[in-house]
Amino acid sequence: MAMAPVQLSAPADREGLLRIIHEMIGAIGLNPDSEGLQDTPRRITDMYLELFEGLWQDPREALTVQFAEDHDEMVILRNIPFYSMCEHHFLPFHGQAAVGYLPDGKIVGLSKLARAVEIFARRPQVQERLTGQIADVIEEVVGAKGVGVVIEAEHLCMTARGVRKPGSSMVTSAMRGRFRADQNTRQEFLSLIGR
């Protein structure tokens, strides 16, 4: 399944963002020009540009560092920390990802798996989409015989507001190829990542 990552053609409108954030602070009822808040629009703008830098990066490029290798057993990178932003409330969600794949004549540079997770996480997201995007891009670019991704995360949109249930976490998975078709392969992956 080919996937098309969300990607903007140009960086964000920095000046427009600064102006809007300045106005938002005023609309809340605060004085955006007070000593404590006068530099806040710049800080928030810089933060959003950093948090959403994945919009201007292609995760496929991260996965192009590959090596011919006759290894046909499972390769897993687990406990990959990430931070993302819920697209519904623009509040953070964070957790850990586990990524596994079955090579088909080539392996990918290990840090590149973590880089692909990071690029997708640095976009406004929902966890379900994030999980699937990571699996799809590894399947597509690496040409793996199977891919498994499991993410566990805490969402501040649920723990800090709304129902306010701190300590709760959400788990999502995406299985492709043999990870989906073969129960033994899927079970081996889940066992090796501690699930």
C-alpha positions in Angstrom: 0.0 0.0 0.0 1.6 3.2 -1.1 1.3 6.1 1.3 1.6 9.8 0.6 2.8 11.7 3.7 1.3 15.0 4.4 3.9 17.5 3.3 3.7 21.3 2.8 5.6 22.8 -0.2 6.9 25.7 1.8 7.6 26.5 5.4 4.9 28.1 7.5 4.0 31.8 7.5 6.1 32.9 10.4 5.0 36.5 10.5 1.3 35.5 10.2 1.7 33.1 13.1 3.4 35.7 15.3 0.5 38.1 14.6 -2.2 35.5 15.3 -0.6 34.4 18.6 -0.3 38.0 19.7 -4.0 38.5 19.0 -4.9 35.3 20.7 -3.1 36.3 23.9 -5.1 39.6 23.8 -8.4 37.7 23.1 -7.8 35.6 26.3 -7.9 38.9 28.2 -4.2 39.3 28.8 -1.9 42.2 27.8 0.4 40.7 25.1 2.7 43.7 25.5 3.3 43.3 29.2 6.8 42.5 30.4 6.2 38.8 30.9 4.3 38.3 27.7 5.9 40.6 25.2 8.2 37.9 23.8 5.7 35.0 24.2 4.4 35.2 20.6 7.9 34.7 19.3 8.5 31.8 21.7 5.2 30.1 20.8 5.9 30.6 17.1 9.4 29.0 17.4 7.9 26.2 19.4 5.2 25.4 16.7 7.7 25.5 13.9 9.9 23.0 15.8 7.0 20.8 16.8 5.7 20.7 13.3 9.0 20.5 11.4 8.0 17.0 10.1 5.6 18.7 7.7 8.6 19.8 5.7 10.5 16.6 5.8 10.0 13.3 3.8 10.4 10.2 6.0 11.3 8.2 2.8 14.6 10.0 2.6 15.5 8.9 6.1 15.0 5.2 5.1 17.1 5.3 1.9 20.3 4.4 3.8 20.1 0.6 3.2 22.6 -2.2 3.1 22.4 -5.5 1.1 22.3 -8.2 3.7 21.1 -11.8 3.6 19.4 -11.6 7.0 15.8 -12.8 6.8 14.9 -12.8 10.5 13.0 -10.1 12.4 14.7 -6.8 13.1 13.2 -4.7 15.9 13.9 -1.3 17.4 11.8 -0.7 20.5 11.4 1.9 23.2 11.7 4.8 20.7 10.5 7.9 22.6 8.5 10.4 20.7 6.5 13.6 21.2 3.6 14.6 18.9 0.7 17.1 18.9 -2.9 16.0 18.8 -4.5 17.6 15.8 -7.8 18.0 17.5 -6.7 20.1 20.5 -3.1 21.0 19.7 -2.0 19.4 22.9 0.9 17.0 23.2 0.8 13.3 23.3 4.0 11.3 24.0 5.1 7.8 24.5 7.2 5.0 22.9 7.1 3.2 19.6 8.3 -0.2 18.7 9.1 -1.0 15.0 9.9 -4.4 13.5 10.3 -5.7 10.0 11.3 -8.8 8.1 14.1 -7.9 5.6 14.0 -9.0 2.0 17.6 -8.8 1.0 18.4 -5.4 2.5 18.4 -3.8 5.9 18.0 -0.2 6.8 20.3 1.9 9.0 19.0 1.4 12.5 18.8 5.1 13.5 16.8 5.7 10.3 13.8 3.8 11.8 13.8 6.2 14.8 14.2 9.1 12.4 11.1 8.0 10.4 9.1 7.8 13.7 10.3 11.3 14.6 9.4 12.9 11.2 5.8 11.6 11.3 5.5 12.5 15.0 6.5 16.1 14.3 3.2 16.8 12.5 -0.3 17.4 13.8 -1.4 13.8 14.3 -3.8 11.3 15.7 -2.1 8.2 17.1 -3.9 5.8 14.8 -2.7 7.6 11.7 0.9 7.9 13.1 1.1 4.2 13.7 -0.1 3.3 10.1 2.1 5.9 8.4 5.2 4.5 10.1 4.3 0.9 9.0 3.4 2.0 5.5 6.6 4.0 4.8 8.8 1.1 6.1 7.0 -1.4 3.9 7.2 0.9 0.9 10.8 2.1 1.1 12.5 -0.9 2.7 10.5 -3.4 0.7 10.2 -5.5 3.9 8.3 -8.8 3.8 6.4 -7.7 6.9 6.2 -4.7 9.2 4.9 -4.3 12.7 4.5 -1.0 14.7 3.1 -0.6 18.2 2.8 2.7 19.9 1.8 3.4 23.5 1.2 7.1 24.4 -0.3 9.4 27.0 -2.5 12.2 25.5 -2.7 15.5 27.4 -6.0 16.2 25.6 -7.4 13.5 27.8 -5.2 13.6 30.9 -4.9 17.4 31.4 -8.4 18.4 30.2 -11.7 16.9 29.3 -12.2 13.6 31.3 -8.9 14.3 33.2 -7.7 10.7 33.6 -3.9 11.0 34.2 -1.9 7.8 33.9 -4.1 6.4 31.2 -2.4 5.4 27.9 -3.5 4.5 24.4 -2.0 1.5 22.5 -2.2 1.2 18.7 -0.8 -1.2 16.3 -0.3 -1.6 12.6 0.7 -4.9 11.0 1.7 -5.3 7.3 2.6 -8.2 5.2 3.6 -11.3 7.1 3.1 -9.6 10.4 -0.6 -9.4 9.5 -1.0 -12.7 7.6 1.0 -15.0 9.9 -0.1 -15.2 13.5 3.2 -16.8 14.6 5.2 -13.9 13.1 2.9 -11.3 14.7 3.0 -13.1 18.1 6.9 -13.3 18.0 7.0 -9.6 17.3 4.6 -8.8 20.2 6.5 -11.1 22.5 9.9 -9.6 21.7 8.6 -6.0 22.3 7.2 -7.1 25.6 3.5 -7.0 24.8 
